[in-house]
Amino acid sequence: MNKKALIVQGGWDGHEPEQVAEIYKELLVAENFDVEISNTLDAYADAEKLKTLDLIVPHWTMGEIDPQYVRNVSEAVISGVGLAGSHGGMCDSFRKNVDWQFMTGGNWVAHPGNDGIEYMVNIKHSSSPLLEGLNDFKVVSEQYYLHIDPAVEVLATTRFPVAEGPHTLNKAVDMPVVWTKRWGAGRVFYNSLGHVADIIAMPEVSLIMKRGFLWAAEGKILYGDSNNHGYAASGNARNYTGMGDSQ
């Protein structure tokens, strides 16, 4: 039986959500996923349907969302469904909802120099094999500066500063580009690259996304094989209220 993935695309048109969604669909279909693409956040309304999925791929930028929809996605991921996305489509989706930001692991705050900045993506040696075999590579795009959950496992970084600005008076920092984290029994994957579809289509970036999708979706199978995921198995997911003030 094929795995099931839901891609939810929309929001700010500058991130080319329709085109990116089609690239993601092609990557997933090639890996034997049945893929549904939705252009409405109402795709998150059916909590029980979300739990039947293997993977949720959000690509929605600068939107507003019903807090119940965030709770539905959160419960699905806690139960073992994977969550994986890129750029502003996952970590600049809903600036007013901190629960979404907590679940995804970070949120965009700036891209100094805007689009067209040339910078390096540095692959990190970590406990994860996700990016094994990839070499550092150059990209010309937006260089994302994000506020990051310190619990994430960083798989790739980029060095700031490159573009001039008030931040350049601070010391140089290695900003995460690719990371993973856990949310209950679910696996969460993020890649900050992908301002437009042409960046997603770069061989290095599309390979990173494919591996991220597969890794995140695998968590559903692992959860099904084990009842040792304490928080999810306890049934407390429905009672989780996150930060509270965003509810």
Stockholm file with secondary structure:
# STOCKHOLM 1.0

chainA/1-247         MNKKALIVQGGWDGHEPEQVAEIYKELLVAENFDVEISNTLDAYADAEKLKTLDLIVPHWTMGEIDPQYVRNVSEAVISGVGLAGSHGGMCDSFRKNVDWQFMTGGNWVAHPGNDGIEYMVNIKHSSSPLLEGLNDFKVVSEQYYLHIDPAVEVLATTRFPVAEGPHTLNKAVDMPVVWTKRWGAGRVFYNSLGHVADIIAMPEVSLIMKRGFLWAAEGKILYGDSNNHGYAASGNARNYTGMGDSQ
#=GR chainA/1-247 SS CCEEEEEEEEECGGGCHHHHHHHHHHHHHTTTEEEEEESSGGGGSCHHHHHTCSEEEEEEESCCCCHHHHHHHHHHHHTTCEEEEEHHHHHSSCTTCHHHHHHHTEEEEECTTCTTEEEEEEECCCSCCTTTTCCCEEEEECCCEEEECTTSEEEEEEEECSSCSGGGGSCCEEEEEEEEEEETTEEEEEECCCSSHHHHTSHHHHHHHHHHHHHHHHHHHHHHTCSCCHHHHTTGGGGCCTTSTTC
#=GC SS_cons         CCEEEEEEEEECGGGCHHHHHHHHHHHHHTTTEEEEEESSGGGGSCHHHHHTCSEEEEEEESCCCCHHHHHHHHHHHHTTCEEEEEHHHHHSSCTTCHHHHHHHTEEEEECTTCTTEEEEEEECCCSCCTTTTCCCEEEEECCCEEEECTTSEEEEEEEECSSCSGGGGSCCEEEEEEEEEEETTEEEEEECCCSSHHHHTSHHHHHHHHHHHHHHHHHHHHHHTCSCCHHHHTTGGGGCCTTSTTC
//
